[in-house]
Amino acid sequence: MGKLDGKVAIVTGAARGLGRGYAKRLAGLGAKIAVADVNLRSYEEFEAEAKDMTGDSTVAEIEAAGGAAIGFEVDVTDHQALEAMVARVVEQWSQVDVLVANAGGGRGRPVDTKASALDPALLHLVVAMNLFGPVYTCNAVAPIMKRQRSGKIITVSSVAGTGPSVDGGYAHYGAAKAAIAHYTRYLAQDLGPFGITANCIAPGVIATGRIMQTVIPGSGQSNRDRAELVALRRLGTVEDCARVVEFLATDLSDYVTGAVIPIDGGLVRG
């Protein structure tokens, strides 16, 4: 039997990359998965992501492995669309036990997003994706979990939210990720009396298709071996992060809440 047999999980930003990894990991533990993304075929944007797919969507991959999944194309910055999605999940499966509020990501290149020269439109977009989106998602799920008096919420910050980059680049993203980490601490205090845990993960440099194609080449340290900055001397993998999500989504973490867990291999920023 799987650790999550009979449970229902929602994973946002699950069409590719880390979100896809989280959805597949939880499905492998027995959970029924609501796969949410603004585009369920967003993996097509990045060649490495597309090559890694074994089906035409994360939903198809989960079903091919014997799991249960349904897909939703939803923009997490649209709170009404999120509420409608959660209502459909409850109509289908009667409950929501786990939320991984993963949707987000950066826009622009580090060299073009210095703290003192942020484009207002880009700032609004990235804050909406990485702060407002997860907050709206948690707001949509919390009433269900409160009624159940149980649930596991996992939000996603970043190493960029725990400390600044050396050159001050990607400041919009880092500030939003710092905010979602602190929001999660508040969420843990709010929902703890209902038996709900809320924790946050902060991935470091993870070798996803997007990071390798767009973020690292545009950073001030693009010519340096990024693994040299990591105590473990390697970049992170999707599975490194998925294992921590498994911990936070199962009974192994029943007495852990309000935590921000770095998954960065001992990254040194300086």
C-alpha positions in Angstrom: 0.0 0.0 0.0 1.2 3.5 -0.8 1.6 6.2 1.9 -1.1 8.3 0.2 -3.6 5.7 -0.8 -7.1 7.2 -0.7 -5.7 10.8 -0.6 -6.3 13.6 -3.1 -3.6 16.0 -4.1 -3.6 19.2 -6.2 -0.3 20.2 -7.7 -0.1 23.5 -9.6 2.5 24.2 -12.3 2.5 20.5 -12.9 2.8 20.3 -16.7 6.6 20.1 -16.6 9.7 20.4 -14.5 9.5 20.3 -10.8 5.7 20.4 -10.6 5.5 17.4 -12.9 8.0 15.6 -10.7 5.9 16.3 -7.6 2.7 15.2 -9.2 4.3 11.9 -10.4 5.9 11.3 -7.0 2.6 11.8 -5.1 0.8 9.6 -7.7 3.3 6.9 -7.1 2.5 7.0 -3.4 -1.2 6.3 -4.2 -2.7 9.8 -4.3 -5.2 10.9 -6.9 -3.8 14.0 -8.6 -5.3 17.2 -9.9 -2.7 18.4 -12.4 -3.1 22.2 -12.8 -1.1 24.4 -15.2 -1.8 27.4 -17.3 -0.9 25.2 -20.3 -0.9 21.4 -19.8 1.6 21.1 -22.7 4.0 23.8 -21.4 6.9 21.3 -21.6 6.9 22.0 -25.3 8.7 25.4 -24.5 11.9 23.6 -23.6 13.6 20.9 -25.6 15.0 19.1 -22.7 11.6 19.0 -20.9 9.9 17.7 -24.0 12.4 14.9 -24.5 11.9 13.8 -20.9 8.1 13.3 -21.3 6.8 9.7 -21.7 3.3 10.8 -22.6 1.6 13.8 -24.1 0.9 15.3 -20.6 1.6 14.7 -16.9 -2.0 13.3 -16.6 -1.3 10.8 -19.3 2.0 9.7 -17.7 0.3 9.2 -14.3 -2.6 7.2 -15.9 -0.1 5.1 -17.9 1.5 4.1 -14.6 -1.8 3.0 -13.2 -2.7 6.2 -11.3 -5.6 8.5 -11.3 -5.3 12.1 -12.5 -7.3 14.9 -14.0 -6.0 18.0 -15.7 -7.0 21.6 -15.4 -5.7 24.5 -17.4 -5.9 27.4 -15.0 -4.1 30.6 -14.3 -3.2 30.8 -10.6 -3.5 34.6 -10.7 -7.2 34.2 -11.4 -8.7 33.5 -7.9 -12.2 32.7 -9.3 -10.8 30.1 -11.7 -8.9 28.5 -8.9 -12.0 28.3 -6.7 -13.9 26.7 -9.6 -11.1 24.2 -10.1 -11.0 23.2 -6.4 -14.8 22.8 -6.5 -14.5 20.4 -9.4 -11.9 18.4 -7.6 -14.1 18.1 -4.6 -17.1 17.2 -6.8 -14.9 14.5 -8.5 -13.1 13.1 -5.4 -14.9 14.5 -2.4 -11.8 15.9 -0.6 -8.4 17.6 -0.9 -5.7 16.3 1.3 -2.5 17.7 -0.1 -1.8 21.0 -2.0 1.5 21.7 -3.6 1.3 25.3 -4.6 4.2 25.1 -7.1 3.1 27.4 -10.0 5.3 30.4 -10.4 8.7 31.0 -11.9 10.8 34.0 -13.0 10.7 36.1 -16.1 13.5 38.0 -17.7 17.3 37.4 -17.3 19.2 38.0 -14.1 21.4 40.6 -15.8 18.3 42.5 -16.8 16.5 42.4 -13.4 18.7 44.2 -11.0 17.1 45.5 -7.8 17.5 49.1 -8.7 16.2 48.9 -12.3 13.1 46.6 -12.3 10.6 47.1 -15.1 7.2 47.8 -13.4 5.3 45.4 -15.7 7.7 42.6 -15.2 7.6 43.2 -11.4 3.8 43.0 -11.3 3.8 39.8 -13.4 6.4 38.0 -11.3 4.9 39.0 -8.0 1.5 38.0 -9.2 2.7 34.5 -10.3 4.9 33.8 -7.2 3.0 35.5 -4.4 -0.6 36.2 -5.3 -1.0 32.9 -7.1 0.0 30.6 -4.2 -2.0 32.8 -1.8 -5.1 32.5 -4.0 -4.5 28.7 -4.3 -4.2 28.3 -0.5 -7.4 30.4 0.0 -9.3 28.2 -2.4 -8.2 25.0 -0.6 -8.2 26.0 3.0 -12.0 25.9 3.6 -12.1 22.3 2.4 -9.2 21.2 4.6 -10.8 23.1 7.6 -14.0 21.1 7.2 -11.9 17.9 7.0 -9.8 19.1 10.0 -6.8 17.8 8.1 -4.5 18.6 5.2 -1.0 19.3 4.1 0.0 22.5 2.3 3.4 22.9 0.6 4.4 26.2 -0.9 7.5 26.9 -3.0 10.0 29.6 -2.3 13.6 29.5 -3.7 17.2 30.0 -2.7 16.6 33.4 -4.3 14.1 34.1 -1.5 16.6 33.2 1.3 19.4 35.4 0.2 20.3 37.8 -2.6 22.3 37.1 -5.6 25.8 38.5 -5.7 25.0 40.9 -8.5 21.5 41.9 -7.4 19.8 40.2 -10.4 16.4 38.4 -10.4 15.4 40.8 -7.6 11.7 40.7 -8.5 11.7 36.9 -8.2 13.7 36.7 -5.0 11.5 39.3 -3.2 8.3 37.4 -4.2 9.8 34.1 -3.1 10.9 35.6 0.3 7.3 36.8 0.7 5.7 33.4 0.1 8.1 31.8 2.6 7.0 34.3 5.3 3.3 34.0 4.2 3.6 30.2 4.9 4.7 30.9 8.4 1.5 32.9 9.0 -0.5 30.2 7.2 0.8 27.6 9.6 -0.3 29.6 12.6 -3.7 30.2 11.0 -4.4 26.6 10.1 -2.6 24.6 12.8 -5.7 24.5 15.1 -7.5 22.7 12.3 -4.9 19.9 12.1 -3.5 21.3 8.9 0.3 21.7 8.3 1.8 24.4 6.1 5.4 24.2 5.0 7.6 25.7 2.4 10.5 24.4 0.3 13.3 26.5 -1.1 15.0 24.8 -4.1 18.4 25.8 -5.1 19.9 25.5 -8.6 17.9 22.6 -9.9 18.8 21.2 -13.4 15.4 21.6 -15.1 15.1 22.4 -18.7 14.0 26.0 -18.0 16.8 26.7 -15.6 19.5 25.3 -17.8 18.1 27.1 -20.9 17.1 30.5 -19.6 18.4 31.3 -16.1 21.9 30.1 -15.9 23.0 31.5 -19.3 21.7 34.9 -18.3 23.3 35.1 -14.9 26.4 37.0 -13.9 28.2 33.7 -13.1 27.2 32.0 -16.4 30.9 31.2 -17.2 31.5 29.5 -13.8 30.7 25.9 -13.0 27.7 26.4 -10.7 28.4 23.1 -9.0 31.5 24.6 -7.5 29.3 26.8 -5.4 27.5 23.8 -3.9 28.8 21.9 -0.9 27.8 18.6 -2.5 29.4 19.7 -5.8 26.5 19.0 -8.0 23.3 20.7 -9.2 20.0 19.5 -7.8 17.6 17.2 -9.5 13.8 17.1 -9.7 13.9 13.9 -7.6 15.9 15.7 -4.9 13.0 18.1 -4.5 10.3 15.5 -4.9 11.7 13.5 -2.0 11.2 16.5 0.3 7.7 17.0 -1.0 7.0 13.4 -0.2 8.1 14.0 3.4 5.9 17.0 3.8 2.9 15.4 2.1 2.9 12.2 4.3 2.6 11.4 8.0 6.4 11.6 8.3 6.0 15.3 8.8 2.8 15.4 11.0 4.6 17.5 13.7 6.3 19.8 11.2 4.7 23.1 10.3 5.8 26.7 9.5 9.1 25.4 8.3 11.1 26.6 5.3 13.3 23.8 4.0 16.2 24.6 1.7 16.9 22.0 -1.0 20.1 23.4 -2.3 22.9 21.0 -1.6 24.6 23.5 0.7 24.7 26.4 -1.8 27.0 29.3 -0.9 25.9 32.5 -2.4 28.9 34.7 -1.7 
